[in-house]
Amino acid sequence: MINLLINEFNNLYEEDWDIFIKEKAVNGSFLQSRTFLNYHPKDRFKDNSLLVLKDKKTIIAVIPACEIKDKNEGRIFYSHKGSTFGGIIISEKYYKVNYIDSMIKKLDNYLIEKNFDTVYLKQLPNIFSKILADKLDYLLKYNNYKSYEELNIVVDLKMINDILMDFTKTTRKNCRRGKDFLIFKEIRSKEELLLFYRLLCKNLEKYGVKPIHTFEEILDLQKRLKDNLKFYGAFKNDIMIGANMSFLFNNRVFHTQNTSIDYKYSNFRPADFINYNLIKLSKKLGFCYYSFGICTENKGKELNFSLANFKEGFCGLGSLNKTYYKSLRGN
């Protein structure tokens, strides 16, 4: 096993961490940057992020994580809950089986020494990575990690020729419902963002939940992620009847989420209209994939068929979001 050192993250590493994510990591994105993670209030998560060092100074991997506690699984080292993905983010230079294996073994031993009971690593899916990252998946399994998968529906933009005609018949019809009546545009002003946020809150009310982000956090994110976070809406006579937020990853993946509509105008199919226009835009901008997000719940055990069918109507294919986990008890 290669001799590596694990250090706890502290603010002195913040700049080096973000440079590593942006310039050196093979499977990193802005979602694992401190610029993104630090928008959360300091008391929301107990940060347990780690750095893997070679020669006591060279960062060859970072592991964004927090600590959570569960009555069944005990003290858990969990991929940072402030980000959709975390896992082990590895330097492209050291993305080799010997180093990856040593990192995993070193991490396990470190967590056992620190009295953690369980570890969860939410890996960045391959479509977001600079190169195929299957070596990491294999070596986690090799080191006795189990996994569960969630289904994300994505559009391979290289396969789309005639955008509207490549959709299913029903989706084409729904997209055309609003074509002559609605205007699609980017949302930039604070006033329009507030309208989007109110739509989002109203849409989530029927499920008895609130948005993950507060409105103030969304404004903060907009400032922090100027090039990676965009908002788009559908308007009828200057009235916002639908909107969403989109994350732009490494000029590879255009990911959309939190699409919300005013149900008084549902006959115009604003959600279809927005996705149609965003797929056109993402292809024009040169992205490889358009990502709708997952359509599964309960760690992938439940599939929302109606949601999956809606996303498949836009020529959607499947991509797996993988979470690896392991019990450390008894080791």
Secondary structure, 3 states (H helix, E strand, C coil): CCCCEEEECCHHHHHHHHHHHHHHECCCCHHHCHHHHCCCCCCCCEECCEEEEECCCEEEEEECEEEEEECCCEEEEEECCCCCCCCCEEECCCCCHHHHHHHHHHHHHHHHHCCCCEEEEECCCHHHCCCCCHHHHHHHHHCCCEEEEEEEEEEEHHHCCCCCCCCCHHHHHHHHHCCCCCEEEEECCHHHHHHHHHHHHHHHHCCCCCCCCCHHHHHHHHHHCCCCEEEEEEEECCEEEEEEEEEEECCCEEEEEEEEECHHHHHHCHHHHHHHHHHHHHHHCCCCEEEEEECEECCCCEECHHHHHHHHCCCCEEEEEEEEEEECCCC
